[in-house]
Amino acid sequence: MSLSKVFKDSMFKNNPIFIQLIGLCSTLAITNNLKNSVAMGIAVIFVLVMSNGVVSILRNVIPSKIRIPCFIVVIATFVSVVEMILHAYAPGIYGALGIFLPLIVVNCCILGEAEGFAYKNKLIPSLVDGLGTGLGYTIAVVAMGVIRELLGYGTLFDKQILPASFPGIGLMGAPAGAFILLGFLIAGFKRIMESRGE
């Protein structure tokens, strides 16, 4: 399998949010503004790429019977690195992401890639798969963040975009709005994939 196919499949055909419907908890919770969405996307990309790489390197050393706990330890290590960096250099984002940052450890998207791909493949394809999956996740959360912040508050990155007189659609800032919007985005994404014959 070519690296470009691995990358495209992990980003689009097997998109963790729009196709596999995994990792939805953080997607629904942190996408009420674009800054949080971008930060979470970058964190997930970093953790996915690094943990996929380590799992792939150690795949012949990790005993099959304890592979899941080993994966969790590897993932938790990189999540801790992200937490410490954000806590030190971006405390506002660290506070905004709250509990959803440490929950990356048990994000099905990351654990699923370690189990389903990195444990069975060599280093370079595993890194490419991690990058593709992370970008697929990021596309989803950024799309949610843009729409929710723009329609809910009239801003992007906390800068006023729509006229100040725009009242904002309160539903977009609420959890119910996140569910509704995600449903529309999933339907739209699947329609695009079907029209491309995927």
PyRosetta script that sets phi, psi and omega in degrees:
from pyrosetta import init, pose_from_sequence

init()
pose = pose_from_sequence("MSLSKVFKDSMFKNNPIFIQLIGLCSTLAITNNLKNSVAMGIAVIFVLVMSNGVVSILRNVIPSKIRIPCFIVVIATFVSVVEMILHAYAPGIYGALGIFLPLIVVNCCILGEAEGFAYKNKLIPSLVDGLGTGLGYTIAVVAMGVIRELLGYGTLFDKQILPASFPGIGLMGAPAGAFILLGFLIAGFKRIMESRGE")
pose.set_psi(1, 131.1)
pose.set_omega(1, -177.6)
pose.set_phi(2, -74.3)
pose.set_psi(2, 155.9)
pose.set_omega(2, -179.8)
pose.set_phi(3, -64.8)
pose.set_psi(3, -35.2)
pose.set_omega(3, 179.5)
pose.set_phi(4, -66.1)
pose.set_psi(4, -36.2)
pose.set_omega(4, 177.8)
pose.set_phi(5, -68.7)
pose.set_psi(5, -41.7)
pose.set_omega(5, 176.7)
pose.set_phi(6, -58.0)
pose.set_psi(6, -45.9)
pose.set_omega(6, -177.7)
pose.set_phi(7, -64.0)
pose.set_psi(7, -49.9)
pose.set_omega(7, -177.7)
pose.set_phi(8, -66.4)
pose.set_psi(8, -41.0)
pose.set_omega(8, 179.5)
pose.set_phi(9, -63.4)
pose.set_psi(9, -43.6)
pose.set_omega(9, -177.9)
pose.set_phi(10, -69.9)
pose.set_psi(10, -30.3)
pose.set_omega(10, -178.5)
pose.set_phi(11, -83.6)
pose.set_psi(11, -39.5)
pose.set_omega(11, -174.3)
pose.set_phi(12, -111.3)
pose.set_psi(12, -61.7)
pose.set_omega(12, -173.6)
pose.set_phi(13, -62.1)
pose.set_psi(13, -34.1)
pose.set_omega(13, 179.4)
pose.set_phi(14, -117.3)
pose.set_psi(14, 35.3)
pose.set_omega(14, -178.8)
pose.set_phi(15, -52.7)
pose.set_psi(15, 126.6)
pose.set_omega(15, -174.4)
pose.set_phi(16, -62.5)
pose.set_psi(16, -32.5)
pose.set_omega(16, -177.4)
pose.set_phi(17, -91.1)
pose.set_psi(17, -53.9)
pose.set_omega(17, -171.9)
pose.set_phi(18, -78.9)
pose.set_psi(18, -24.4)
pose.set_omega(18, -178.0)
pose.set_phi(19, -111.6)
pose.set_psi(19, -53.5)
pose.set_omega(19, -176.6)
pose.set_phi(20, -81.1)
pose.set_psi(20, -19.7)
pose.set_omega(20, -179.9)
pose.set_phi(21, 57.5)
pose.set_psi(21, 44.3)
pose.set_omega(21, 175.7)
pose.set_phi(22, -119.5)
pose.set_psi(22, 155.2)
pose.set_omega(22, -177.7)
pose.set_phi(23, 75.1)
pose.set_psi(23, 25.8)
pose.set_omega(23, -174.7)
pose.set_phi(24, -75.7)
pose.set_psi(24, -25.0)
pose.set_omega(24, -176.4)
pose.set_phi(25, -58.0)
pose.set_psi(25, -53.3)
pose.set_omega(25, 180.0)
pose.set_phi(26, -68.3)
pose.set_psi(26, -34.1)
pose.set_omega(26, -180.0)
pose.set_phi(27, -59.9)
pose.set_psi(27, -44.0)
pose.set_omega(27, -178.7)
pose.set_phi(28, -75.2)
pose.set_psi(28, -30.3)
pose.set_omega(28, -172.7)
pose.set_phi(29, -84.3)
pose.set_psi(29, -38.5)
pose.set_omega(29, -169.1)
pose.set_phi(30, -103.1)
pose.set_psi(30, 2.0)
pose.set_omega(30, -173.9)
pose.set_phi(31, -92.1)
pose.set_psi(31, 19.4)
pose.set_omega(31, 179.2)
pose.set_phi(32, -75.9)
pose.set_psi(32, -9.4)
pose.set_omega(32, 169.9)
pose.set_phi(33, -149.5)
pose.set_psi(33, 158.0)
pose.set_omega(33, -172.0)
pose.set_phi(34, -69.0)
pose.set_psi(34, -35.8)
pose.set_omega(34, -178.6)
pose.set_phi(35, -60.4)
pose.set_psi(35, -46.6)
pose.set_omega(35, 178.3)
pose.set_phi(36, -63.2)
pose.set_psi(36, -40.3)
pose.set_omega(36, -178.3)
pose.set_phi(37, -62.8)
pose.set_psi(37, -45.7)
pose.set_omega(37, -179.8)
pose.set_phi(38, -65.1)
pose.set_psi(38, -43.5)
pose.set_omega(38, -179.6)
pose.set_phi(39, -61.9)
pose.set_psi(39, -44.8)
pose.set_omega(39, 179.3)
pose.set_phi(40, -65.9)
pose.set_psi(40, -39.1)
pose.set_omega(40, 178.1)
pose.set_phi(41, -60.7)
pose.set_psi(41, -45.0)
pose.set_omega(41, 179.4)
pose.set_phi(42, -64.8)
pose.set_psi(42, -41.2)
pose.set_omega(42, 179.4)
pose.set_phi(43, -62.1)
pose.set_psi(43, -44.0)
pose.set_omega(43, -178.9)
pose.set_phi(44, -67.1)
pose.set_psi(44, -40.7)
pose.set_omega(44, 177.2)
pose.set_phi(45, -58.8)
pose.set_psi(45, -48.8)
pose.set_omega(45, -179.2)
pose.set_phi(46, -58.4)
pose.set_psi(46, -50.0)
pose.set_omega(46, -176.9)
pose.set_phi(47, -64.8)
pose.set_psi(47, -41.6)
pose.set_omega(47, 180.0)
pose.set_phi(48, -63.1)
pose.set_psi(48, -49.0)
pose.set_omega(48, -177.6)
pose.set_phi(49, -63.0)
pose.set_psi(49, -48.4)
pose.set_omega(49, -176.7)
pose.set_phi(50, -67.2)
pose.set_psi(50, -44.6)
pose.set_omega(50, -178.5)
pose.set_phi(51, -69.5)
pose.set_psi(51, -38.4)
pose.set_omega(51, 175.5)
pose.set_phi(52, -59.8)
pose.set_psi(52, -42.5)
pose.set_omega(52, 179.6)
pose.set_phi(53, -61.5)
pose.set_psi(53, -48.4)
pose.set_omega(53, -178.5)
pose.set_phi(54, -66.0)
pose.set_psi(54, -43.4)
pose.set_omega(54, 179.3)
pose.set_phi(55, -62.0)
pose.set_psi(55, -41.2)
pose.set_omega(55, 179.0)
pose.set_phi(56, -63.8)
pose.set_psi(56, -43.1)
pose.set_omega(56, 179.1)
pose.set_phi(57, -63.0)
pose.set_psi(57, -38.2)
pose.set_omega(57, -175.7)
pose.set_phi(58, -95.0)
pose.set_psi(58, 6.5)
pose.set_omega(58, -172.4)
pose.set_phi(59, -59.6)
pose.set_psi(59, -30.1)
pose.set_omega(59, 179.7)
pose.set_phi(60, -87.2)
pose.set_psi(60, -5.3)
pose.set_omega(60, -179.1)
pose.set_phi(61, -103.9)
pose.set_psi(61, -32.8)
pose.set_omega(61, -176.9)
pose.set_phi(62, -73.2)
pose.set_psi(62, 121.3)
pose.set_omega(62, 177.5)
pose.set_phi(63, -65.1)
pose.set_psi(63, 140.1)
pose.set_omega(63, -176.4)
pose.set_phi(64, -57.3)
pose.set_psi(64, -36.9)
pose.set_omega(64, -174.5)
pose.set_phi(65, -69.1)
pose.set_psi(65, -25.3)
pose.set_omega(65, -178.1)
pose.set_phi(66, -118.4)
pose.set_psi(66, 23.8)
pose.set_omega(66, -174.9)
pose.set_phi(67, -64.8)
pose.set_psi(67, -40.2)
pose.set_omega(67, -177.9)
pose.set_phi(68, -62.9)
pose.set_psi(68, -49.0)
pose.set_omega(68, 176.1)
pose.set_phi(69, -59.8)
pose.set_psi(69, -36.2)
pose.set_omega(69, 177.9)
pose.set_phi(70, -64.3)
pose.set_psi(70, -42.3)
pose.set_omega(70, 178.2)
pose.set_phi(71, -60.4)
pose.set_psi(71, -42.8)
pose.set_omega(71, -177.8)
pose.set_phi(72, -64.2)
pose.set_psi(72, -39.2)
pose.set_omega(72, 178.2)
pose.set_phi(73, -63.3)
pose.set_psi(73, -44.0)
pose.set_omega(73, 179.1)
pose.set_phi(74, -61.9)
pose.set_psi(74, -49.3)
pose.set_omega(74, -178.4)
pose.set_phi(75, -62.8)
pose.set_psi(75, -44.1)
pose.set_omega(75, -179.3)
pose.set_phi(76, -61.3)
pose.set_psi(76, -33.8)
pose.set_omega(76, 178.2)
pose.set_phi(77, -61.6)
pose.set_psi(77, -47.3)
pose.set_omega(77, -178.2)
pose.set_phi(78, -72.5)
pose.set_psi(78, -32.3)
pose.set_omega(78, 174.9)
pose.set_phi(79, -64.7)
pose.set_psi(79, -39.8)
pose.set_omega(79, 177.9)
pose.set_phi(80, -62.4)
pose.set_psi(80, -38.8)
pose.set_omega(80, 176.8)
pose.set_phi(81, -60.7)
pose.set_psi(81, -47.5)
pose.set_omega(81, 179.4)
pose.set_phi(82, -60.6)
pose.set_psi(82, -45.0)
pose.set_omega(82, 179.7)
pose.set_phi(83, -58.3)
pose.set_psi(83, -46.0)
pose.set_omega(83, -178.2)
pose.set_phi(84, -65.2)
pose.set_psi(84, -40.4)
pose.set_omega(84, 179.1)
pose.set_phi(85, -64.6)
pose.set_psi(85, -47.0)
pose.set_omega(85, 179.9)
pose.set_phi(86, -65.6)
pose.set_psi(86, -40.4)
pose.set_omega(86, -179.9)
pose.set_phi(87, -62.3)
pose.set_psi(87, -37.1)
pose.set_omega(87, -177.7)
pose.set_phi(88, -80.0)
pose.set_psi(88, -41.2)
pose.set_omega(88, -170.1)
pose.set_phi(89, -110.9)
pose.set_psi(89, -15.7)
pose.set_omega(89, 179.2)
pose.set_phi(90, -142.8)
pose.set_psi(90, 65.9)
pose.set_omega(90, -175.2)
pose.set_phi(91, -61.4)
pose.set_psi(91, -30.0)
pose.set_omega(91, 178.2)
pose.set_phi(92, -63.6)
pose.set_psi(92, -46.3)
pose.set_omega(92, 178.5)
pose.set_phi(93, -67.7)
pose.set_psi(93, -40.4)
pose.set_omega(93, 177.7)
pose.set_phi(94, -56.2)
pose.set_psi(94, -44.8)
pose.set_omega(94, 179.3)
pose.set_phi(95, -68.9)
pose.set_psi(95, -37.5)
pose.set_omega(95, -178.4)
pose.set_phi(96, -68.6)
pose.set_psi(96, -37.4)
pose.set_omega(96, -179.5)
pose.set_phi(97, -74.7)
pose.set_psi(97, -26.4)
pose.set_omega(97, 172.9)
pose.set_phi(98, 51.2)
pose.set_psi(98, -134.3)
pose.set_omega(98, -175.5)
pose.set_phi(99, -65.9)
pose.set_psi(99, -19.8)
pose.set_omega(99, -176.4)
pose.set_phi(100, -72.9)
pose.set_psi(100, -18.3)
pose.set_omega(100, 175.5)
pose.set_phi(101, -69.5)
pose.set_psi(101, -54.5)
pose.set_omega(101, 177.2)
pose.set_phi(102, -65.3)
pose.set_psi(102, -23.7)
pose.set_omega(102, 178.8)
pose.set_phi(103, -70.2)
pose.set_psi(103, -8.5)
pose.set_omega(103, 173.4)
pose.set_phi(104, -56.9)
pose.set_psi(104, -29.1)
pose.set_omega(104, -178.4)
pose.set_phi(105, -55.1)
pose.set_psi(105, -40.7)
pose.set_omega(105, -177.1)
pose.set_phi(106, -107.1)
pose.set_psi(106, 17.9)
pose.set_omega(106, 176.2)
pose.set_phi(107, -64.4)
pose.set_psi(107, 122.2)
pose.set_omega(107, -177.0)
pose.set_phi(108, -57.7)
pose.set_psi(108, -30.9)
pose.set_omega(108, 179.5)
pose.set_phi(109, -59.3)
pose.set_psi(109, -46.2)
pose.set_omega(109, -176.5)
pose.set_phi(110, -77.2)
pose.set_psi(110, -45.3)
pose.set_omega(110, 178.7)
pose.set_phi(111, -63.0)
pose.set_psi(111, -39.1)
pose.set_omega(111, 179.2)
pose.set_phi(112, -63.7)
pose.set_psi(112, -37.7)
pose.set_omega(112, 178.7)
pose.set_phi(113, -70.5)
pose.set_psi(113, -38.4)
pose.set_omega(113, 177.5)
pose.set_phi(114, -62.6)
pose.set_psi(114, -44.9)
pose.set_omega(114, -177.8)
pose.set_phi(115, -74.6)
pose.set_psi(115, -46.6)
pose.set_omega(115, -171.1)
pose.set_phi(116, -84.7)
pose.set_psi(116, -23.3)
pose.set_omega(116, -176.4)
pose.set_phi(117, -125.2)
pose.set_psi(117, -59.7)
pose.set_omega(117, -171.7)
pose.set_phi(118, -62.3)
pose.set_psi(118, -35.1)
pose.set_omega(118, -178.7)
pose.set_phi(119, -69.5)
pose.set_psi(119, -16.4)
pose.set_omega(119, -175.8)
pose.set_phi(120, -113.6)
pose.set_psi(120, -3.2)
pose.set_omega(120, -173.8)
pose.set_phi(121, -130.1)
pose.set_psi(121, 165.2)
pose.set_omega(121, 179.8)
pose.set_phi(122, -73.7)
pose.set_psi(122, 174.8)
pose.set_omega(122, -171.2)
pose.set_phi(123, -60.6)
pose.set_psi(123, -55.7)
pose.set_omega(123, -173.5)
pose.set_phi(124, -62.0)
pose.set_psi(124, -49.3)
pose.set_omega(124, 175.8)
pose.set_phi(125, -58.6)
pose.set_psi(125, -34.7)
pose.set_omega(125, 179.4)
pose.set_phi(126, -67.2)
pose.set_psi(126, -39.9)
pose.set_omega(126, 176.6)
pose.set_phi(127, -64.4)
pose.set_psi(127, -42.7)
pose.set_omega(127, 179.8)
pose.set_phi(128, -64.5)
pose.set_psi(128, -41.8)
pose.set_omega(128, 177.8)
pose.set_phi(129, -62.8)
pose.set_psi(129, -42.7)
pose.set_omega(129, 178.2)
pose.set_phi(130, -62.2)
pose.set_psi(130, -42.2)
pose.set_omega(130, 178.5)
pose.set_phi(131, -64.6)
pose.set_psi(131, -45.2)
pose.set_omega(131, 179.9)
pose.set_phi(132, -62.8)
pose.set_psi(132, -44.4)
pose.set_omega(132, 179.2)
pose.set_phi(133, -65.2)
pose.set_psi(133, -42.0)
pose.set_omega(133, 178.4)
pose.set_phi(134, -62.9)
pose.set_psi(134, -42.1)
pose.set_omega(134, 177.5)
pose.set_phi(135, -66.9)
pose.set_psi(135, -37.1)
pose.set_omega(135, 176.4)
pose.set_phi(136, -61.6)
pose.set_psi(136, -43.3)
pose.set_omega(136, 176.0)
pose.set_phi(137, -61.9)
pose.set_psi(137, -44.6)
pose.set_omega(137, -177.6)
pose.set_phi(138, -64.6)
pose.set_psi(138, -40.8)
pose.set_omega(138, 176.2)
pose.set_phi(139, -55.4)
pose.set_psi(139, -45.1)
pose.set_omega(139, -178.2)
pose.set_phi(140, -65.0)
pose.set_psi(140, -49.1)
pose.set_omega(140, -176.2)
pose.set_phi(141, -71.0)
pose.set_psi(141, -33.5)
pose.set_omega(141, 178.1)
pose.set_phi(142, -69.1)
pose.set_psi(142, -41.1)
pose.set_omega(142, 176.4)
pose.set_phi(143, -59.1)
pose.set_psi(143, -44.8)
pose.set_omega(143, 177.6)
pose.set_phi(144, -62.8)
pose.set_psi(144, -44.9)
pose.set_omega(144, -177.7)
pose.set_phi(145, -63.1)
pose.set_psi(145, -42.8)
pose.set_omega(145, 179.8)
pose.set_phi(146, -61.7)
pose.set_psi(146, -50.9)
pose.set_omega(146, -175.6)
pose.set_phi(147, -66.6)
pose.set_psi(147, -44.9)
pose.set_omega(147, -176.9)
pose.set_phi(148, -66.4)
pose.set_psi(148, -43.3)
pose.set_omega(148, -178.9)
pose.set_phi(149, -70.3)
pose.set_psi(149, -42.1)
pose.set_omega(149, -177.3)
pose.set_phi(150, -65.3)
pose.set_psi(150, -48.2)
pose.set_omega(150, -178.2)
pose.set_phi(151, -78.8)
pose.set_psi(151, -28.7)
pose.set_omega(151, -178.4)
pose.set_phi(152, -80.6)
pose.set_psi(152, -36.7)
pose.set_omega(152, -173.6)
pose.set_phi(153, -128.7)
pose.set_psi(153, -10.3)
pose.set_omega(153, -179.1)
pose.set_phi(154, 76.8)
pose.set_psi(154, 16.0)
pose.set_omega(154, -177.1)
pose.set_phi(155, -124.2)
pose.set_psi(155, 165.6)
pose.set_omega(155, 167.1)
pose.set_phi(156, -139.9)
pose.set_psi(156, 131.1)
pose.set_omega(156, -173.0)
pose.set_phi(157, 51.0)
pose.set_psi(157, 37.7)
pose.set_omega(157, 178.2)
pose.set_phi(158, 65.2)
pose.set_psi(158, 14.7)
pose.set_omega(158, 175.5)
pose.set_phi(159, -105.4)
pose.set_psi(159, 133.6)
pose.set_omega(159, -177.5)
pose.set_phi(160, -64.2)
pose.set_psi(160, 122.4)
pose.set_omega(160, 179.8)
pose.set_phi(161, -109.1)
pose.set_psi(161, -51.4)
pose.set_omega(161, 177.9)
pose.set_phi(162, -82.4)
pose.set_psi(162, 159.2)
pose.set_omega(162, -179.9)
pose.set_phi(163, -53.0)
pose.set_psi(163, 146.4)
pose.set_omega(163, -178.4)
pose.set_phi(164, -60.0)
pose.set_psi(164, -22.6)
pose.set_omega(164, 179.2)
pose.set_phi(165, -76.8)
pose.set_psi(165, -10.9)
pose.set_omega(165, 179.2)
pose.set_phi(166, -62.3)
pose.set_psi(166, 121.7)
pose.set_omega(166, -173.6)
pose.set_phi(167, -74.4)
pose.set_psi(167, -19.0)
pose.set_omega(167, -176.9)
pose.set_phi(168, 81.8)
pose.set_psi(168, 145.0)
pose.set_omega(168, 178.0)
pose.set_phi(169, -97.8)
pose.set_psi(169, 102.9)
pose.set_omega(169, -174.4)
pose.set_phi(170, -54.8)
pose.set_psi(170, -32.7)
pose.set_omega(170, -179.2)
pose.set_phi(171, -59.3)
pose.set_psi(171, -32.8)
pose.set_omega(171, -177.3)
pose.set_phi(172, -67.8)
pose.set_psi(172, -25.3)
pose.set_omega(172, 177.7)
pose.set_phi(173, -87.1)
pose.set_psi(173, -8.1)
pose.set_omega(173, -176.3)
pose.set_phi(174, -98.4)
pose.set_psi(174, 158.0)
pose.set_omega(174, 178.4)
pose.set_phi(175, -57.0)
pose.set_psi(175, -37.2)
pose.set_omega(175, 179.7)
pose.set_phi(176, -61.7)
pose.set_psi(176, -38.7)
pose.set_omega(176, 177.6)
pose.set_phi(177, -63.8)
pose.set_psi(177, -36.3)
pose.set_omega(177, 177.8)
pose.set_phi(178, -63.4)
pose.set_psi(178, -43.2)
pose.set_omega(178, 178.1)
pose.set_phi(179, -61.7)
pose.set_psi(179, -47.2)
pose.set_omega(179, -178.0)
pose.set_phi(180, -63.3)
pose.set_psi(180, -47.9)
pose.set_omega(180, -179.7)
pose.set_phi(181, -61.4)
pose.set_psi(181, -43.2)
pose.set_omega(181, 179.6)
pose.set_phi(182, -60.0)
pose.set_psi(182, -40.2)
pose.set_omega(182, 177.3)
pose.set_phi(183, -59.7)
pose.set_psi(183, -44.2)
pose.set_omega(183, 178.4)
pose.set_phi(184, -65.6)
pose.set_psi(184, -41.3)
pose.set_omega(184, -180.0)
pose.set_phi(185, -66.3)
pose.set_psi(185, -39.9)
pose.set_omega(185, 177.1)
pose.set_phi(186, -62.1)
pose.set_psi(186, -45.8)
pose.set_omega(186, 179.3)
pose.set_phi(187, -61.3)
pose.set_psi(187, -44.0)
pose.set_omega(187, 179.4)
pose.set_phi(188, -64.9)
pose.set_psi(188, -42.1)
pose.set_omega(188, 179.9)
pose.set_phi(189, -63.6)
pose.set_psi(189, -45.1)
pose.set_omega(189, 179.9)
pose.set_phi(190, -64.6)
pose.set_psi(190, -36.9)
pose.set_omega(190, 178.2)
pose.set_phi(191, -63.8)
pose.set_psi(191, -42.6)
pose.set_omega(191, 178.5)
pose.set_phi(192, -63.6)
pose.set_psi(192, -44.0)
pose.set_omega(192, 179.8)
pose.set_phi(193, -63.2)
pose.set_psi(193, -40.3)
pose.set_omega(193, 178.7)
pose.set_phi(194, -66.3)
pose.set_psi(194, -39.5)
pose.set_omega(194, -179.7)
pose.set_phi(195, -66.5)
pose.set_psi(195, -23.3)
pose.set_omega(195, 177.1)
pose.set_phi(196, -91.0)
pose.set_psi(196, 1.5)
pose.set_omega(196, 178.7)
pose.set_phi(197, 77.9)
pose.set_psi(197, 19.6)
pose.set_omega(197, -179.5)
pose.set_phi(198, -88.5)
pose.dump_pdb("model.pdb")
